């Protein structure tokens, strides 16, 4: 069997993989050209790869046309500087395959695929078939974004999927349960990529041996997360723990219900143009701004 990921790409996919936030204006329109500044900021901060179309990027709100537009503009802004991962948040195998086919002509290094998220939960066999058929139809390596509370994939099922579907090269674990992350690192095939999406516990995840992080904080403060990852890789845990607790304090003031808006505000504090979330998600309130700014200043001091 041919190698799904080259050794070179596998090495590049270690570290910090920020999910890109979408640049919406006040009316909810996707701002043409609005991604370039953010992508430059994230690359300059030391990111290892880019993830476009995830939940931080409000990918669930994008029409097919907007999905194609965002991917095209992000790929052009990236200009092959970093590996490029396209996020799929859809509710059927057919829709997932259709969206990937819209990206013909764009070099996609991997897909980040969220399990279906509406009311009906497929059983294990159907879930495995879902990911197998996406890979068979696209030929693009898959990272599973394990985030849907009522369709959460257990470590045992995740390991089974990675064993039975060679095109699934890894996953992002987003539950706050560090035990699940540890179980995945313990029992997954050693060539699989296991990312932490647990923002409050990125340091413990890195210390356990995660491949890296795909998380909101990786987008909001990419330079800090890249520094944290490097410290852990070098065994400099005293400094890493100090950063961890400051990140924890920042995470504690971010509201999950409008997290993408909070990420955009944090990027704005670092010089990126402030864009809006898409309705009905509320913008960051004045009270939120005050709390976020205080925690951010403490983190960066």
C-alpha positions as CSV (number, residue, x, y, z in Angstrom):
1,X,0.0,0.0,0.0
2,X,1.3,3.4,-0.9
3,X,2.1,5.9,1.9
4,X,-0.9,8.1,2.6
5,X,1.2,11.0,4.0
6,X,4.8,11.6,3.0
7,X,7.4,11.8,5.7
8,X,7.9,15.5,4.8
9,X,4.2,16.4,5.1
10,X,3.9,14.4,8.3
11,X,6.8,16.4,9.8
12,X,5.2,19.7,8.7
13,X,1.9,18.8,10.3
14,X,3.5,18.8,13.8
15,X,2.9,21.8,16.0
16,X,0.3,24.6,15.9
17,X,-2.4,24.4,13.2
18,X,-4.7,27.5,13.7
19,X,-8.2,27.4,12.4
20,X,-8.8,30.5,10.3
21,X,-11.6,32.9,11.4
22,X,-14.0,34.1,8.7
23,X,-14.0,37.9,7.8
24,X,-17.7,38.8,7.9
25,X,-18.9,42.4,7.7
26,X,-21.7,43.8,9.9
27,X,-24.3,42.5,7.4
28,X,-22.9,39.0,7.5
29,X,-21.3,39.2,4.0
30,X,-17.9,37.5,3.5
31,X,-15.4,40.3,2.9
32,X,-13.5,39.7,-0.3
33,X,-9.7,39.7,0.4
34,X,-10.3,39.8,4.1
35,X,-8.4,36.6,4.9
36,X,-4.9,37.7,3.7
37,X,-4.0,39.9,6.6
38,X,-5.0,37.2,9.1
39,X,-3.2,34.4,7.3
40,X,0.0,36.5,7.2
41,X,-0.3,37.2,10.9
42,X,-0.8,33.5,11.7
43,X,2.1,32.4,9.5
44,X,4.4,35.1,10.9
45,X,3.5,33.8,14.4
46,X,5.0,30.4,13.8
47,X,2.1,28.2,12.7
48,X,2.8,24.8,11.1
49,X,-0.3,24.6,8.9
50,X,-3.6,26.3,8.2
51,X,-7.1,25.0,8.8
52,X,-9.9,26.7,6.9
53,X,-13.6,26.1,7.4
54,X,-13.7,24.7,10.9
55,X,-16.0,25.8,13.8
56,X,-13.8,28.8,14.7
57,X,-14.1,29.8,11.1
58,X,-18.0,29.4,11.3
59,X,-17.7,26.9,8.5
60,X,-21.2,25.6,9.4
61,X,-22.6,28.9,8.1
62,X,-21.0,29.0,4.7
63,X,-23.0,28.4,1.5
64,X,-21.4,26.3,-1.2
65,X,-20.3,29.5,-3.0
66,X,-18.9,31.0,0.1
67,X,-17.1,27.8,0.9
68,X,-15.4,27.8,-2.5
69,X,-14.6,31.6,-2.2
70,X,-13.1,31.2,1.3
71,X,-10.9,28.2,0.3
72,X,-9.8,29.9,-2.9
73,X,-8.8,33.2,-1.2
74,X,-7.2,31.4,1.7
75,X,-5.1,29.2,-0.6
76,X,-4.0,32.2,-2.6
77,X,-3.1,34.1,0.5
78,X,-1.1,31.1,1.8
79,X,0.7,30.8,-1.5
80,X,1.9,27.3,-0.6
81,X,3.8,28.6,2.4
82,X,2.2,26.1,4.8
83,X,0.2,22.9,4.4
84,X,-3.5,23.6,3.8
85,X,-6.3,21.7,5.5
86,X,-9.9,22.2,4.4
87,X,-12.6,21.8,7.0
88,X,-15.9,20.1,6.3
89,X,-18.9,20.6,8.6
90,X,-21.7,18.8,6.8
91,X,-24.5,16.3,7.4
92,X,-24.1,13.7,4.8
93,X,-21.5,11.7,3.0
94,X,-22.7,13.0,-0.4
95,X,-22.5,16.6,0.7
96,X,-18.9,16.1,2.0
97,X,-17.8,14.6,-1.3
98,X,-19.6,17.4,-3.2
99,X,-17.8,20.1,-1.2
100,X,-14.4,18.6,-1.8
101,X,-15.1,18.4,-5.6
102,X,-15.8,22.2,-5.5
103,X,-12.1,22.7,-4.6
104,X,-10.7,21.2,-7.8
105,X,-7.6,23.1,-8.7
106,X,-6.7,24.0,-5.1
107,X,-3.9,22.0,-3.4
108,X,-5.5,20.4,-0.3
109,X,-3.1,18.5,1.9
110,X,-5.8,17.1,4.2
111,X,-9.4,17.4,5.2
112,X,-10.7,18.1,8.7
113,X,-14.1,16.3,8.7
114,X,-16.6,16.7,11.5
115,X,-19.0,13.8,12.2
116,X,-22.6,14.5,11.1
117,X,-24.1,16.9,13.6
118,X,-27.9,17.1,13.2
119,X,-30.4,15.1,15.3
120,X,-29.8,11.6,13.9
121,X,-26.7,9.7,15.0
122,X,-25.4,7.0,12.7
123,X,-24.2,3.7,14.2
124,X,-20.6,2.6,14.3
125,X,-20.7,0.8,10.9
126,X,-22.3,3.7,9.2
127,X,-19.8,6.1,10.7
128,X,-16.9,4.1,9.5
129,X,-18.5,3.8,6.0
130,X,-18.9,7.6,6.0
131,X,-15.2,8.3,6.4
132,X,-14.2,5.5,4.1
133,X,-16.4,6.7,1.3
134,X,-15.2,10.3,1.6
135,X,-11.6,9.2,1.3
136,X,-12.3,6.7,-1.5
137,X,-14.0,9.5,-3.5
138,X,-11.4,12.2,-2.9
139,X,-8.1,10.5,-2.2
140,X,-7.3,13.3,0.3
141,X,-6.1,12.3,3.8
142,X,-8.6,12.8,6.6
143,X,-8.3,14.2,10.1
144,X,-11.5,13.6,12.1
145,X,-12.7,16.6,14.1
146,X,-14.2,14.9,17.1
147,X,-16.4,17.7,18.5
148,X,-20.1,17.0,18.3
149,X,-21.5,16.4,21.8
150,X,-24.4,14.1,20.8
151,X,-22.3,12.3,18.2
152,X,-19.1,12.1,20.1
153,X,-16.8,9.3,18.9
154,X,-15.3,7.2,21.7
155,X,-11.6,6.5,21.8
156,X,-12.3,2.9,20.9
157,X,-14.3,3.9,17.8
158,X,-11.7,6.4,16.8
159,X,-9.0,3.8,17.0
160,X,-11.2,1.4,15.0
161,X,-11.8,4.0,12.3
162,X,-8.0,4.7,12.0
163,X,-7.3,1.0,11.8
164,X,-9.9,0.2,9.2
165,X,-9.8,3.3,7.0
166,X,-6.1,4.0,6.0
167,X,-7.1,7.4,4.6
168,X,-8.0,8.6,8.1
169,X,-4.5,9.7,9.2
170,X,-5.5,11.2,12.5
171,X,-7.9,13.2,14.5
172,X,-8.5,16.2,16.7
173,X,-9.9,15.5,20.2
174,X,-12.0,18.3,21.5
175,X,-13.5,16.9,24.7
176,X,-12.2,18.4,27.9
177,X,-11.6,14.9,29.2
178,X,-7.8,14.5,29.3
179,X,-8.3,10.7,29.9
180,X,-9.8,10.3,26.5
181,X,-6.8,12.1,24.9
182,X,-4.4,9.9,26.9
183,X,-6.3,6.7,25.8
184,X,-6.0,7.8,22.2
185,X,-2.3,8.5,22.5
186,X,-1.8,5.1,24.3
187,X,-3.7,2.9,21.9
188,X,-3.7,4.6,18.5
189,X,-1.4,3.3,15.8
190,X,1.9,5.2,16.3
191,X,1.9,6.7,12.8
192,X,-1.4,8.5,13.4
193,X,-1.6,12.3,14.1
194,X,-3.4,13.1,17.4
195,X,-4.2,16.8,17.9
196,X,-5.5,18.5,21.0
197,X,-8.5,20.8,20.6
198,X,-8.8,21.2,24.4
199,X,-8.0,24.8,24.8
200,X,-7.8,24.8,28.6
201,X,-5.4,21.9,28.6
202,X,-3.0,22.4,25.7
203,X,0.1,22.1,27.9
204,X,-0.9,18.7,29.4
205,X,-1.8,17.5,25.9
206,X,1.6,18.5,24.5
207,X,3.3,17.0,27.5
208,X,1.5,13.7,26.8
209,X,2.9,13.7,23.3
210,X,0.1,15.2,21.1
211,X,1.1,15.9,17.5
212,X,0.1,19.5,18.1
213,X,-3.0,21.7,18.5
214,X,-5.9,22.7,16.3
215,X,-7.9,25.0,18.6
216,X,-9.4,28.4,19.1
217,X,-6.5,29.7,21.1
218,X,-4.1,28.6,18.4
219,X,-5.9,31.1,16.2
220,X,-6.4,33.8,18.8
221,X,-2.8,33.8,20.1
222,X,-0.8,31.7,17.7
223,X,2.6,33.0,18.7
224,X,2.0,32.0,22.3
225,X,0.8,28.5,21.5
226,X,3.7,28.0,19.1
227,X,6.0,29.1,22.0
228,X,4.3,26.7,24.4
229,X,4.6,23.8,22.0
230,X,8.3,24.6,21.5
231,X,9.0,24.8,25.2
232,X,7.4,21.4,25.8
233,X,9.3,19.8,22.9
234,X,12.5,21.1,24.5
235,X,11.5,19.9,28.0
236,X,11.4,23.4,29.4
237,X,8.3,22.7,31.6
238,X,8.6,25.4,34.3
239,X,8.2,28.1,31.7
240,X,5.6,26.1,29.8
241,X,3.5,25.7,33.0
242,X,3.6,29.4,33.6
243,X,2.3,30.1,30.1
244,X,-0.4,27.4,30.7
245,X,-1.9,29.1,33.7
246,X,-2.0,32.4,31.9
247,X,-3.7,30.8,28.9
248,X,-6.1,29.1,31.3
249,X,-7.0,32.5,32.7
250,X,-7.6,33.8,29.2
251,X,-9.7,30.8,28.3
252,X,-11.9,31.3,31.4
253,X,-13.1,34.7,30.2
254,X,-13.9,33.6,26.6
255,X,-17.6,32.8,26.1
256,X,-18.1,29.5,24.1
257,X,-21.4,30.8,22.6
258,X,-19.6,33.5,20.6
259,X,-16.1,32.0,20.7
260,X,-15.4,32.9,17.0
261,X,-16.2,36.6,17.8
262,X,-13.8,36.4,20.8
263,X,-11.1,35.0,18.6
264,X,-11.5,37.8,16.1
265,X,-11.3,40.4,18.9
266,X,-8.1,38.8,20.3
267,X,-6.5,38.9,16.8
268,X,-7.6,42.5,16.6
269,X,-5.7,43.3,19.8
270,X,-2.6,42.1,17.8
271,X,-3.2,44.3,14.8
272,X,-5.6,42.3,12.6
273,X,-8.7,44.1,11.2
274,X,-11.7,43.4,13.4
275,X,-14.5,41.5,11.6
276,X,-17.8,40.3,12.8
277,X,-19.4,37.0,13.5
278,X,-22.3,35.9,11.4
279,X,-25.8,36.3,12.9
280,X,-27.4,35.1,15.1
281,X,-24.0,34.9,16.9
282,X,-23.5,38.1,18.9
283,X,-20.5,40.3,18.6
284,X,-18.2,40.7,21.5
285,X,-19.8,42.9,24.1
286,X,-18.0,45.8,25.9
287,X,-17.9,43.8,29.1
288,X,-16.4,40.9,27.2
289,X,-13.8,43.1,25.6
290,X,-12.8,44.5,29.0
291,X,-12.3,41.0,30.5
292,X,-10.5,39.6,27.4
293,X,-8.2,42.6,27.2
294,X,-7.2,42.3,30.8
295,X,-6.5,38.5,30.5
296,X,-4.6,39.1,27.2
297,X,-2.4,41.8,28.7
298,X,-1.6,39.5,31.6
299,X,-0.7,36.7,29.1
300,X,1.6,38.9,27.1
301,X,3.3,40.7,30.0
